[in-house]
């Protein structure tokens, strides 16, 4: 029973051997006994590699073929020194052992390779093109039909990366990726952006040629031997060059040497592979960097399960930061989280998996919190409920993690609480030019305690969790199931929704704002709110980064001093102040099925001032058809006493113009810095920047600068 004998041999190897781990296997090197040697026709004592499939292997690689043995048989004639599959059985295989040492042990990542070694590697990559397709296993049905379709091949790789890497891991890691700012559609969107490329004939590709998979042989006949062919594929040879360049971690100054050596070697065996290779190589490098963020983040997170110490957390944080920075360009990430934000996301992810049974070490700290005395817990929400929410936060699926411009919001369902909750954490790297003036928790508590019909979340808890990470817990506003996001009126309010919002803005006038801002009444005297609003805009322009200010001047926008002079010409009438939301864009409104029609969320920009301003700013931030605008003004005027509405017809256009000027500066700064560009309301605003700029300069009475490149504003977006 040869099969049983080899199976016993493999089990013995697993018990007494020292393993090296591959993507899906553990590799054991040991000598053949007399019995196995006779069955294989080898000398007793000959070393072999026993590969045992890992049951705990992460699914973080793209596989074209499931059987490495078939690949090895196909390439044996062209690359005679690669391992030979001697035995294949369910769960293990036995390969001939390649004598030598891994290149990684004699020349680690980042170290330069000798020119002769680079040339040998290039010849090896070129030599693979001699393997006939007919000798290889059948390709999957998704493969491009044309064996020269480079664009189709790269798109197929991106789709397979999503299918074989992201999707199998999304239930366990999707929430972590969402917290890091990587959407589930990232690879599919990358595939859609793959441009037209030159046609190159397909060939066999190793697809994982890094230093651990290269053996420096003891004999000089073949200086380098390539092992671990389990990820081999068939396609554009530029893909193999790109993965090799990235995974070998060559010093930057040696990349050109490697590419030139590859071109020389390929010219002699497959010259058609050089078609426009220098133009198209960056697309494959971009893909390698884009897809690698998924396995790199997953491996870093999983490493914490083996050792969860501050040292291991720091190392995982650094690795995730590196992976995000590398992938940011190819995936078009508008920003990369800072170390504090990454550390918090990793910490919460692992703590939620470890569970509350851990009473020692870092995990135990995840379920402790330091309450903020400014917001006492309500009678129906206990300290235990807060701890349960924190314990569940890191386990939330991607569909329940919402990353905005300033907050990370995670929806959890605590068993002891009837309604879903949202844990809000301020993003450490958030860059918001417009200041906040009132505490969001105090505003929400004031609304809750006032006898008014305003649909807003309840602020339940405020505090700090480990590692020094402030948070708030609110009631969640949105669908109760886990499959649907909140429904925002991104195309504008329907008539009944416009009525509901106006009713709530009118109700805000009955909230006692004096407990929030005792000095607010002074803003209503002698036009002081409008003066204050203009001063805030001038201060914003003063504090813009130098690069943003410089570009603003080139586009014809005035500096802060000149802006203050221009705005000083304008005045509005006095109106009684009230509590304002301050940022009524569509994503801060959630549709609901009752008379109120919308719930107003995200009150961090709340302030006290002229109620006309809140209504006009909403119309500026939200697509508002003229008939809806007129409907809202008529209802607002009818419901409020005259002290809140006097002279609004004269003043509303002035407020609107002021907001357009503000947007001209704020949106320009976002374009320059990239801050918040992943938020949909920000992206929509900057897409229309040329119009915003033209209207703003027109209101300010500034001529179009003849020295400005007329295409500059359009080029910005």
C-alpha positions as CSV (number, residue, x, y, z in Angstrom):
1,X,0.0,0.0,0.0
2,X,2.3,2.8,-1.2
3,X,-0.2,5.5,-0.5
4,X,-0.6,4.5,3.1
5,X,3.2,4.4,3.5
6,X,3.7,7.9,2.1
7,X,0.8,9.2,4.3
8,X,2.5,7.8,7.4
9,X,5.8,9.3,6.2
10,X,4.1,12.7,5.8
11,X,2.5,12.5,9.3
12,X,5.9,11.6,10.8
13,X,7.4,14.6,9.1
14,X,4.7,16.9,10.6
15,X,5.4,15.5,14.1
16,X,9.2,15.6,14.1
17,X,10.2,18.1,11.5
18,X,10.7,21.8,11.6
19,X,8.3,23.6,9.3
20,X,8.6,26.6,7.1
21,X,5.3,28.2,6.2
22,X,4.1,28.9,2.6
23,X,0.8,30.5,1.5
24,X,-1.2,27.3,2.0
25,X,1.3,24.7,3.2
26,X,3.8,23.8,5.8
27,X,7.0,22.5,4.3
28,X,9.2,19.9,6.1
29,X,12.6,18.8,4.8
30,X,13.8,15.3,5.8
31,X,15.6,12.3,4.4
32,X,13.8,9.3,2.8
33,X,13.8,6.1,4.7
34,X,14.7,2.9,2.9
35,X,11.1,1.9,2.4
36,X,10.0,5.2,0.9
37,X,13.2,5.5,-1.1
38,X,12.7,2.1,-2.7
39,X,9.1,3.0,-3.7
40,X,10.3,6.2,-5.3
41,X,13.4,4.8,-6.9
42,X,15.7,7.1,-4.9
43,X,18.7,6.6,-2.7
44,X,17.9,6.2,1.0
45,X,18.7,9.4,2.9
46,X,17.9,11.6,-0.1
47,X,16.2,14.8,1.1
48,X,12.7,15.6,0.1
49,X,10.2,18.3,0.9
50,X,7.0,17.2,2.4
51,X,4.3,19.8,1.9
52,X,1.3,19.5,4.2
53,X,-1.8,21.7,3.5
54,X,-2.5,24.2,6.3
55,X,-6.0,24.1,7.6
56,X,-5.5,27.5,9.1
57,X,-4.3,29.1,5.9
58,X,-5.6,32.6,5.2
59,X,-7.2,33.1,1.8
60,X,-5.0,36.0,0.7
61,X,-3.7,35.0,-2.7
62,X,-4.9,34.6,-6.2
63,X,-4.9,31.0,-7.5
64,X,-5.3,30.1,-11.1
65,X,-4.9,26.4,-10.7
66,X,-5.6,24.3,-7.6
67,X,-2.9,21.6,-8.3
68,X,0.8,22.6,-8.1
69,X,1.8,19.2,-9.2
70,X,0.3,19.7,-12.7
71,X,2.2,23.0,-13.0
72,X,5.5,21.4,-12.1
73,X,5.0,18.6,-14.6
74,X,4.3,21.1,-17.3
75,X,7.4,23.2,-16.8
76,X,9.8,20.3,-16.1
77,X,11.2,20.2,-19.6
78,X,11.7,24.0,-19.9
79,X,13.0,24.6,-16.3
80,X,14.6,21.3,-15.4
81,X,15.9,22.3,-12.0
82,X,12.5,23.2,-10.4
83,X,11.2,20.7,-7.8
84,X,9.6,17.5,-9.1
85,X,6.4,16.2,-7.5
86,X,7.1,12.6,-6.4
87,X,3.9,11.9,-4.5
88,X,0.5,13.6,-4.4
89,X,-2.3,12.7,-2.0
90,X,-5.2,14.4,-0.3
91,X,-3.7,17.0,2.1
92,X,0.0,16.6,1.3
93,X,2.6,16.1,-1.4
94,X,6.2,15.1,-1.5
95,X,8.6,17.1,-3.7
96,X,12.2,16.6,-4.6
97,X,14.4,18.9,-2.5
98,X,16.3,21.7,-4.1
99,X,19.8,21.9,-2.6
100,X,20.8,25.4,-1.7
101,X,19.9,28.4,0.5
102,X,17.0,30.9,0.1
103,X,18.2,34.2,-1.4
104,X,16.5,35.9,1.5
105,X,18.9,34.3,4.0
106,X,22.0,35.7,2.2
107,X,20.6,38.9,0.7
108,X,17.5,40.2,2.6
109,X,14.8,42.6,1.5
110,X,16.1,46.1,0.6
111,X,19.6,44.9,0.0
112,X,21.0,45.3,-3.6
113,X,21.6,42.3,-5.8
114,X,24.7,41.8,-7.8
115,X,24.2,42.5,-11.5
116,X,24.9,38.9,-12.5
117,X,22.1,37.8,-10.1
118,X,19.7,40.3,-11.7
119,X,20.6,39.1,-15.1
120,X,20.0,35.5,-14.0
121,X,16.6,36.4,-12.6
122,X,15.7,38.1,-15.9
123,X,16.7,35.1,-17.9
124,X,14.5,32.9,-15.7
125,X,11.5,35.1,-16.2
126,X,12.1,35.1,-19.9
127,X,12.6,31.3,-20.0
128,X,9.1,30.7,-18.6
129,X,7.7,32.1,-21.8
130,X,8.9,28.9,-23.5
131,X,6.3,26.7,-21.7
132,X,3.6,25.8,-24.1
133,X,0.0,26.6,-23.1
134,X,-1.1,23.1,-24.2
135,X,1.2,21.6,-21.5
136,X,-0.5,23.7,-18.8
137,X,-3.7,22.8,-17.0
138,X,-7.0,24.2,-18.4
139,X,-7.6,27.9,-17.6
140,X,-10.6,29.0,-15.6
141,X,-13.7,30.1,-17.7
142,X,-13.2,33.8,-16.7
143,X,-9.9,34.0,-18.6
144,X,-9.7,36.3,-21.6
145,X,-10.3,34.4,-24.9
146,X,-7.5,36.3,-26.7
147,X,-4.1,35.2,-25.5
148,X,-2.7,38.7,-26.2
149,X,-5.4,40.8,-24.4
150,X,-3.3,42.7,-21.8
151,X,-6.1,44.9,-20.6
152,X,-8.5,41.9,-20.2
153,X,-5.8,40.0,-18.3
154,X,-5.2,42.9,-15.8
155,X,-9.0,43.3,-15.3
156,X,-9.3,39.6,-14.7
157,X,-6.6,39.8,-12.0
158,X,-8.4,42.6,-10.3
159,X,-11.7,40.7,-10.4
160,X,-10.0,37.5,-9.1
161,X,-8.3,39.5,-6.3
162,X,-11.8,40.7,-5.2
163,X,-13.3,37.3,-5.5
164,X,-10.5,35.2,-3.9
165,X,-9.0,37.6,-1.4
166,X,-11.4,40.3,-0.4
167,X,-14.7,38.5,-0.4
168,X,-13.7,35.4,1.6
169,X,-12.3,37.7,4.3
170,X,-14.9,40.5,4.3
171,X,-17.1,39.1,7.0
172,X,-14.1,38.9,9.4
173,X,-12.2,42.0,8.3
174,X,-14.7,44.2,6.4
175,X,-15.3,46.4,9.4
176,X,-11.6,46.9,9.9
177,X,-11.1,47.9,6.3
178,X,-14.0,50.3,6.5
179,X,-12.5,51.9,9.5
180,X,-9.3,52.3,7.6
181,X,-11.1,54.0,4.7
182,X,-10.9,51.1,2.2
183,X,-14.3,50.4,0.6
184,X,-15.4,47.0,-0.4
185,X,-15.6,48.1,-4.1
186,X,-12.0,49.2,-4.2
187,X,-10.7,46.4,-6.5
188,X,-13.7,46.4,-8.7
189,X,-13.3,50.2,-9.2
190,X,-9.7,49.6,-10.0
191,X,-10.7,47.0,-12.6
192,X,-13.0,49.5,-14.2
193,X,-10.2,52.1,-14.5
194,X,-7.7,49.7,-16.3
195,X,-6.9,51.6,-19.5
196,X,-6.3,50.2,-23.0
197,X,-2.9,48.6,-23.2
198,X,-0.7,47.2,-26.0
199,X,-1.2,43.5,-26.8
200,X,1.5,41.1,-25.6
201,X,1.5,37.3,-26.0
202,X,0.7,35.4,-22.8
203,X,3.1,33.1,-21.1
204,X,3.5,31.1,-18.0
205,X,4.1,33.4,-15.0
206,X,5.4,32.4,-11.5
207,X,3.5,35.4,-10.0
208,X,5.3,35.2,-6.6
209,X,8.9,35.6,-7.4
210,X,10.4,37.0,-4.2
211,X,13.6,36.3,-2.2
212,X,12.1,33.4,-0.2
213,X,11.1,31.6,-3.4
214,X,14.5,31.8,-4.9
215,X,17.1,29.2,-4.0
216,X,20.8,29.9,-4.5
217,X,22.1,26.5,-5.5
218,X,25.3,25.0,-4.3
219,X,26.3,23.9,-7.8
220,X,27.1,26.4,-10.5
221,X,25.1,24.8,-13.3
222,X,22.0,26.7,-12.4
223,X,22.8,29.6,-10.0
224,X,19.1,30.4,-9.1
225,X,16.2,27.9,-8.9
226,X,12.6,29.0,-8.5
227,X,10.4,27.1,-6.1
228,X,6.8,27.4,-4.8
229,X,4.8,27.4,-8.0
230,X,1.4,27.2,-6.4
231,X,0.4,30.7,-7.5
232,X,1.6,30.4,-11.1
233,X,-0.7,31.7,-13.7
234,X,-0.9,32.4,-17.5
235,X,-1.0,35.9,-18.9
236,X,0.9,39.1,-19.8
237,X,4.6,38.6,-18.8
238,X,4.6,42.2,-17.5
239,X,2.6,41.0,-14.6
240,X,5.5,38.7,-13.5
241,X,8.0,41.5,-13.8
242,X,5.8,43.9,-11.7
243,X,5.2,41.4,-8.9
244,X,8.9,40.6,-8.9
245,X,9.9,44.3,-8.7
246,X,7.5,44.9,-5.8
247,X,7.9,41.7,-3.8
248,X,11.7,41.6,-4.1
249,X,11.9,45.0,-2.3
250,X,14.6,46.2,-4.5
251,X,16.2,49.5,-3.6
252,X,14.6,52.2,-5.8
253,X,17.8,53.0,-7.7
254,X,18.0,49.3,-9.0
255,X,14.5,49.1,-10.5
256,X,15.8,50.4,-13.9
257,X,18.6,47.8,-13.9
258,X,16.1,45.0,-13.3
259,X,13.7,46.3,-16.1
260,X,16.5,46.6,-18.6
261,X,17.8,43.2,-17.8
262,X,14.3,41.7,-18.3
263,X,14.0,43.5,-21.6
264,X,17.3,42.2,-22.9
265,X,16.5,38.6,-21.8
266,X,12.9,38.8,-23.2
267,X,14.1,40.2,-26.5
268,X,16.0,37.0,-27.3
269,X,13.1,34.7,-26.7
270,X,9.8,36.6,-27.0
271,X,10.3,40.1,-28.5
272,X,6.6,40.7,-28.8
273,X,6.4,40.8,-25.0
274,X,8.2,44.2,-25.2
275,X,5.4,45.9,-27.0
276,X,5.0,49.3,-25.1
277,X,6.2,47.6,-22.0
278,X,7.6,50.7,-20.4
279,X,4.2,52.5,-20.8
280,X,2.1,49.6,-19.4
281,X,4.4,48.3,-16.6
282,X,3.2,51.0,-14.2
283,X,-0.4,49.6,-14.5
284,X,0.7,46.2,-13.3
285,X,2.8,47.7,-10.5
286,X,-0.2,49.7,-9.4
287,X,-2.3,46.5,-9.3
288,X,0.3,44.7,-7.2
289,X,0.3,47.6,-4.7
290,X,-3.5,47.9,-4.7
291,X,-4.3,44.2,-4.1
292,X,-1.5,43.7,-1.6
293,X,-3.2,46.1,0.9
294,X,-5.8,43.3,1.6
295,X,-3.4,40.5,2.5
296,X,-1.0,42.8,4.3
297,X,-3.7,44.3,6.6
298,X,-5.2,40.8,7.2
299,X,-1.8,39.3,8.1
300,X,-1.0,42.2,10.4
301,X,-4.3,41.9,12.2
302,X,-4.1,38.2,12.5
303,X,-0.6,38.4,13.9
304,X,-2.1,40.1,16.9
305,X,-4.0,37.0,17.7
306,X,-0.7,35.2,18.4
307,X,0.8,37.9,20.5
308,X,-1.2,40.9,21.7
309,X,1.3,43.2,23.4
310,X,1.9,46.9,22.9
311,X,5.1,46.0,20.9
312,X,3.1,43.7,18.6
313,X,0.4,46.3,18.2
314,X,3.0,48.9,17.3
315,X,4.5,46.6,14.7
316,X,1.1,45.8,13.2
317,X,0.2,49.5,13.1
318,X,3.4,50.3,11.2
319,X,2.8,47.5,8.7
320,X,-0.8,48.6,8.1
321,X,0.4,52.2,7.7
322,X,3.0,51.1,5.1
323,X,0.4,49.0,3.2
324,X,-2.1,51.9,3.1
325,X,0.5,54.4,1.9
326,X,1.6,52.0,-0.9
327,X,-2.0,51.4,-2.0
328,X,-3.3,54.9,-1.6
329,X,-2.4,56.0,-5.1
330,X,-3.6,52.9,-7.1
331,X,-6.9,52.7,-5.0
332,X,-7.3,56.5,-5.1
333,X,-7.6,56.8,-1.4
334,X,-7.9,60.5,-0.6
335,X,-6.1,60.1,2.7
336,X,-4.2,57.6,4.8
337,X,-5.1,57.3,8.5
338,X,-2.5,58.3,11.1
339,X,-0.9,55.8,13.4
340,X,-3.2,56.6,16.3
341,X,-6.3,55.9,14.2
342,X,-4.8,52.7,12.8
343,X,-3.8,51.5,16.3
344,X,-7.3,52.1,17.6
345,X,-8.9,50.3,14.7
346,X,-6.6,47.2,15.1
347,X,-7.1,47.3,18.9
348,X,-10.9,47.3,18.7
349,X,-10.9,44.6,16.0
350,X,-8.8,42.2,18.1
351,X,-10.5,43.0,21.4
352,X,-13.9,42.2,19.9
353,X,-12.7,38.8,18.7
354,X,-11.0,38.0,22.0
355,X,-14.2,38.6,23.9
356,X,-14.9,39.9,27.4
357,X,-13.6,36.7,29.0
358,X,-10.1,38.1,28.9
359,X,-9.4,39.8,32.2
360,X,-5.7,40.5,31.7
361,X,-3.4,42.4,29.4
362,X,-4.4,44.9,26.7
363,X,-7.7,43.1,25.8
364,X,-9.1,43.8,29.3
365,X,-8.6,47.5,28.7
366,X,-10.9,47.4,25.7
367,X,-13.9,47.1,27.9
368,X,-13.1,49.8,30.4
369,X,-13.8,53.4,29.9
370,X,-13.4,56.7,31.7
371,X,-16.8,58.6,31.7
372,X,-16.9,62.3,30.9
373,X,-18.6,64.1,33.8
374,X,-20.1,66.6,31.4
375,X,-22.7,64.1,30.2
376,X,-24.2,61.9,33.0
377,X,-25.6,58.6,31.9
378,X,-29.4,58.7,31.5
379,X,-31.5,56.5,33.7
380,X,-32.2,54.0,30.9
381,X,-28.6,53.5,29.8
382,X,-26.1,51.9,32.2
383,X,-22.4,51.6,32.5
384,X,-22.7,47.9,31.4
385,X,-24.4,49.0,28.2
386,X,-21.5,51.2,27.4
387,X,-19.1,48.4,27.9
388,X,-21.1,46.1,25.8
389,X,-21.2,48.7,23.0
390,X,-17.4,49.0,23.1
391,X,-17.0,45.2,23.1
392,X,-19.1,44.9,19.9
393,X,-17.6,47.9,18.1
394,X,-14.6,46.2,16.6
395,X,-16.8,43.3,15.3
396,X,-19.2,45.4,13.3
397,X,-19.5,44.5,9.7
398,X,-18.4,46.9,7.0
399,X,-22.1,47.8,6.2
400,X,-22.3,49.2,9.7
401,X,-19.1,51.3,9.7
402,X,-19.5,54.8,8.3
403,X,-16.4,57.0,7.9
404,X,-17.1,60.7,7.4
405,X,-14.9,63.7,7.2
406,X,-14.6,64.1,10.9
407,X,-15.9,60.9,12.6
408,X,-15.8,57.2,12.5
409,X,-19.3,55.9,13.2
410,X,-19.9,52.3,14.1
411,X,-23.4,50.8,14.6
412,X,-23.8,48.1,17.2
413,X,-26.7,46.2,18.6
414,X,-26.5,45.8,22.4
415,X,-28.8,43.0,23.6
416,X,-30.0,44.9,26.6
417,X,-31.0,48.0,24.6
418,X,-34.1,48.1,22.3
419,X,-32.6,50.4,19.7
420,X,-29.4,50.2,17.7
421,X,-26.5,52.4,18.9
422,X,-23.7,54.3,17.2
423,X,-20.3,54.7,18.7
424,X,-18.8,57.9,17.4
425,X,-15.0,58.6,17.4
426,X,-13.4,61.8,16.3
427,X,-10.8,61.1,13.6
428,X,-7.4,62.1,14.8
429,X,-6.3,63.2,11.4
430,X,-9.5,65.1,10.5
431,X,-8.9,68.4,8.9
432,X,-11.9,70.7,9.2
433,X,-11.3,74.3,8.4
434,X,-14.7,75.5,9.8
435,X,-14.7,75.6,13.6
436,X,-17.1,74.0,16.0
437,X,-18.6,76.2,18.8
438,X,-20.9,74.1,20.9
439,X,-20.5,70.6,22.3
440,X,-22.5,68.1,20.3
441,X,-23.5,66.1,23.4
442,X,-24.8,69.3,25.1
443,X,-26.8,70.3,22.1
444,X,-28.4,66.9,21.8
445,X,-29.2,66.7,25.5
446,X,-30.8,70.2,25.3
447,X,-33.0,69.1,22.4
448,X,-34.0,65.9,24.2
449,X,-35.0,67.8,27.4
450,X,-36.9,70.6,25.5
451,X,-40.6,70.0,24.8
452,X,-40.1,70.3,21.0
453,X,-40.7,68.1,18.0
454,X,-37.1,67.8,16.7
455,X,-36.0,64.4,15.4
456,X,-32.4,64.0,16.5
457,X,-30.3,61.2,18.1
458,X,-30.0,60.9,21.9
459,X,-26.6,61.4,23.4
460,X,-26.2,58.5,25.8
461,X,-22.6,58.4,26.9
462,X,-19.4,60.4,26.5
463,X,-15.9,59.2,27.6
464,X,-12.5,57.9,26.7
465,X,-11.5,54.3,26.0
466,X,-8.1,52.7,25.5
467,X,-5.8,53.8,24.0
468,X,-6.7,57.4,25.0
469,X,-9.5,57.4,22.4
470,X,-12.5,59.7,23.0
471,X,-15.9,58.4,22.0
472,X,-19.6,59.1,22.3
473,X,-22.5,56.8,22.2
474,X,-25.7,58.0,20.5
475,X,-28.9,56.3,19.4
476,X,-28.6,55.2,15.8
477,X,-30.8,56.8,13.1
478,X,-31.2,54.5,10.1
479,X,-32.6,51.1,9.0
480,X,-32.7,48.6,11.8
481,X,-31.4,45.7,9.7
482,X,-27.8,45.2,8.8
483,X,-28.0,45.3,5.0
484,X,-29.1,48.8,4.2
485,X,-27.3,52.2,4.8
486,X,-29.3,55.3,5.9
487,X,-31.3,56.9,3.2
488,X,-30.2,60.5,2.7
489,X,-31.9,63.0,0.4
490,X,-28.8,63.5,-1.8
491,X,-30.9,64.8,-4.8
492,X,-32.9,67.2,-2.6
493,X,-35.9,67.1,-0.4
494,X,-39.3,65.9,-1.5
495,X,-42.2,68.3,-0.7
496,X,-43.3,66.6,2.6
497,X,-39.6,66.3,3.6
498,X,-39.1,70.0,3.0
499,X,-42.1,70.7,5.2
500,X,-40.8,68.4,8.0
501,X,-37.4,70.1,8.0
502,X,-38.9,73.5,8.2
503,X,-41.1,72.5,11.1
504,X,-38.1,71.2,13.0
505,X,-36.1,74.4,12.3
506,X,-39.0,76.4,13.6
507,X,-39.1,74.1,16.7
508,X,-35.5,74.8,17.4
509,X,-36.4,78.4,18.2
510,X,-38.1,77.0,21.3
511,X,-35.0,75.3,22.6
512,X,-33.4,77.3,25.5
513,X,-30.0,78.1,23.9
514,X,-28.8,80.1,26.9
515,X,-27.7,77.0,28.7
516,X,-25.5,76.2,25.7
517,X,-24.2,79.7,25.0
518,X,-25.0,82.4,27.7
519,X,-23.5,85.1,25.5
520,X,-25.4,84.3,22.4
521,X,-28.0,87.0,22.9
522,X,-25.3,89.6,22.3
523,X,-24.9,88.3,18.8
524,X,-28.4,89.5,17.9
525,X,-27.8,93.1,18.9
526,X,-26.6,95.6,16.3
527,X,-26.1,93.0,13.6
528,X,-23.4,91.2,15.7
529,X,-24.3,87.7,14.4
530,X,-23.7,88.8,10.8
531,X,-20.5,90.6,11.8
532,X,-19.4,87.5,13.7
533,X,-20.1,85.3,10.7
534,X,-18.0,87.6,8.4
535,X,-15.2,87.6,11.0
536,X,-15.2,83.8,11.1
537,X,-14.9,83.6,7.3
538,X,-12.0,86.1,7.3
539,X,-10.3,84.0,10.1
540,X,-10.8,80.9,8.0
541,X,-9.0,82.4,5.1
542,X,-6.2,83.7,7.3
543,X,-5.6,80.1,8.7
544,X,-5.5,78.4,5.3
545,X,-2.2,76.7,4.4
546,X,0.2,78.8,2.5
547,X,-0.2,76.7,-0.7
548,X,-4.0,77.1,-0.6
549,X,-3.7,80.9,-0.1
550,X,-1.3,81.1,-2.9
551,X,-3.5,79.3,-5.4
552,X,-6.5,81.3,-4.2
553,X,-4.7,84.5,-5.1
554,X,-3.8,83.1,-8.6
555,X,-7.5,82.4,-9.1
556,X,-8.5,85.9,-8.3
557,X,-9.8,85.4,-4.7
558,X,-8.8,88.1,-2.3
559,X,-6.5,87.6,0.7
560,X,-8.0,87.9,4.2
561,X,-7.4,91.6,4.7
562,X,-9.0,92.5,1.3
563,X,-11.9,90.1,1.9
564,X,-12.7,91.8,5.2
565,X,-12.8,95.2,3.5
566,X,-15.2,93.9,0.8
567,X,-17.5,92.2,3.3
568,X,-17.7,95.3,5.5
569,X,-20.0,96.9,2.9
570,X,-22.8,94.4,3.6
571,X,-25.3,94.4,6.4
572,X,-28.5,92.5,7.3
573,X,-31.4,93.3,9.6
574,X,-31.7,92.1,13.2
575,X,-33.6,88.9,13.9
576,X,-34.0,87.0,17.1
577,X,-31.4,84.3,17.6
578,X,-32.1,80.6,18.0
579,X,-30.3,77.3,18.1
580,X,-29.0,76.3,14.6
581,X,-27.7,73.0,13.3
582,X,-25.1,74.8,11.1
583,X,-24.4,72.1,8.6
584,X,-27.6,70.8,7.0
585,X,-26.2,69.0,4.0
586,X,-28.0,66.0,2.7
587,X,-25.8,63.5,4.5
588,X,-26.8,65.0,7.8
589,X,-30.5,64.3,7.1
590,X,-31.9,60.8,7.2
591,X,-35.3,60.0,5.8
592,X,-38.0,58.6,8.1
593,X,-41.6,57.4,7.8
594,X,-43.6,59.9,9.9
595,X,-44.8,63.5,10.0
596,X,-41.3,64.8,10.8
597,X,-40.0,63.2,7.5
598,X,-36.3,63.5,8.3
599,X,-34.0,63.1,11.3
600,X,-31.2,65.6,11.7
601,X,-27.8,64.1,12.7
602,X,-24.2,65.3,13.2
603,X,-24.8,68.4,15.4
604,X,-21.1,69.2,15.9
605,X,-21.3,72.4,13.9
606,X,-24.3,73.7,15.9
607,X,-24.3,77.4,16.9
608,X,-26.6,80.1,18.1
609,X,-27.6,82.8,15.6
610,X,-30.0,84.0,12.9
611,X,-32.5,81.2,12.0
612,X,-32.5,82.5,8.4
613,X,-28.9,81.5,8.1
614,X,-29.6,77.8,8.9
615,X,-32.3,77.7,6.2
616,X,-30.2,79.4,3.6
617,X,-27.1,77.3,4.3
618,X,-29.2,74.2,3.9
619,X,-30.3,75.4,0.5
620,X,-26.6,76.1,-0.4
621,X,-25.4,72.6,0.6
622,X,-28.4,70.6,-0.7
623,X,-29.8,70.5,-4.3
624,X,-32.9,72.6,-3.9
625,X,-35.3,73.2,-6.8
626,X,-36.9,76.7,-7.0
627,X,-40.3,75.4,-6.1
628,X,-39.0,73.6,-3.0
629,X,-37.1,76.7,-2.0
630,X,-40.2,78.9,-2.3
631,X,-42.3,76.3,-0.4
632,X,-39.8,76.2,2.5
633,X,-39.5,80.0,2.8
634,X,-43.3,80.4,2.7
635,X,-43.9,77.8,5.4
636,X,-41.0,79.1,7.5
637,X,-42.3,82.6,7.4
638,X,-45.8,81.5,8.2
639,X,-44.8,79.4,11.3
640,X,-42.4,81.8,13.0
641,X,-43.1,85.1,14.8
642,X,-42.0,88.2,12.9
643,X,-39.0,88.8,15.2
644,X,-37.4,85.7,13.6
645,X,-38.3,86.4,10.0
646,X,-38.3,90.2,9.4
647,X,-36.7,91.4,6.2
648,X,-35.7,87.9,5.2
649,X,-36.5,88.6,1.5
650,X,-33.9,91.3,1.5
651,X,-31.2,89.3,3.4
652,X,-31.4,85.7,2.2
653,X,-29.4,86.2,-1.0
654,X,-26.7,87.9,1.0
655,X,-26.4,84.8,3.3
656,X,-26.3,82.6,0.2
657,X,-23.6,84.7,-1.4
658,X,-21.5,84.6,1.8
659,X,-21.8,80.8,1.7
660,X,-20.6,80.6,-1.9
661,X,-17.6,82.7,-1.0
662,X,-16.9,80.4,1.9
663,X,-17.1,77.4,-0.4
664,X,-14.7,79.0,-2.9
665,X,-12.0,79.0,-0.2
666,X,-13.0,75.7,1.6
667,X,-13.4,73.6,-1.5
668,X,-10.2,75.0,-3.0
669,X,-8.3,74.0,0.1
670,X,-9.9,70.5,-0.1
671,X,-8.7,70.2,-3.7
672,X,-5.2,71.2,-2.7
673,X,-4.9,69.2,0.4
674,X,-7.1,66.2,-0.4
675,X,-8.8,66.5,3.0
676,X,-12.2,64.8,3.3
677,X,-12.3,64.0,-0.5
678,X,-13.8,60.6,0.2
679,X,-16.9,62.1,1.6
680,X,-19.7,62.3,-1.0
681,X,-20.8,65.8,-0.1
682,X,-17.2,67.1,-0.4
683,X,-16.7,65.3,-3.8
684,X,-19.8,66.8,-5.2
685,X,-18.8,70.3,-4.0
686,X,-15.4,70.2,-5.6
687,X,-16.8,68.8,-8.9
688,X,-18.6,72.1,-9.4
689,X,-15.7,74.3,-8.3
690,X,-15.4,76.4,-11.5
691,X,-19.0,77.5,-11.1
692,X,-18.5,78.3,-7.4
693,X,-15.4,80.3,-8.1
694,X,-17.1,82.4,-10.8
695,X,-20.1,83.2,-8.6
696,X,-17.9,84.0,-5.6
697,X,-15.7,86.5,-7.5
698,X,-18.8,88.0,-9.1
699,X,-20.4,88.7,-5.7
700,X,-17.1,90.2,-4.4
701,X,-17.1,92.5,-7.4
702,X,-13.7,91.3,-8.6
703,X,-12.8,91.2,-12.3
704,X,-11.6,88.0,-13.9
705,X,-7.8,88.2,-13.8
706,X,-6.5,88.3,-17.4
707,X,-3.2,86.7,-16.2
708,X,-4.9,83.6,-14.9
709,X,-4.8,80.5,-17.1
710,X,-8.5,80.2,-18.1
711,X,-8.2,76.4,-17.8
712,X,-6.7,76.4,-14.3
713,X,-10.0,76.3,-12.4
714,X,-11.3,73.5,-14.6
715,X,-8.1,71.5,-14.3
716,X,-8.4,71.6,-10.5
717,X,-11.3,69.1,-10.6
